[in-house]
């Protein structure tokens, strides 16, 4: 019956989340056998098929299956401006670290305490 369950779930859906869930069930079945809760290793009967997408290149998988997120233009612009601000502060931070190193004070928060 346990092998039939895995096949039935595989027929209905093969999303990446479903495969991960089935892998978790398989690991649980192996665990209960190792703990001697069951006499038989049921994990051997619980086969999980890989998703049909090419796992090496990611072809055949949608954006949501790859774990990516969509972004609005406003969000993109906000992140771009934040990146530019951080890059412009990089020079001053580097100079304060260099000054602290020249003074011999190499503690992590030395420039902030001065």
Secondary structure as UniProt FT lines:
FT   HELIX           2..12
FT   HELIX           16..34
FT   TURN            35..36
FT   HELIX           42..45
FT   TURN            55..57
FT   TURN            59..60
FT   HELIX           63..66
FT   HELIX           73..102
FT   TURN            103..104
FT   TURN            108..109
FT   HELIX           110..113
//
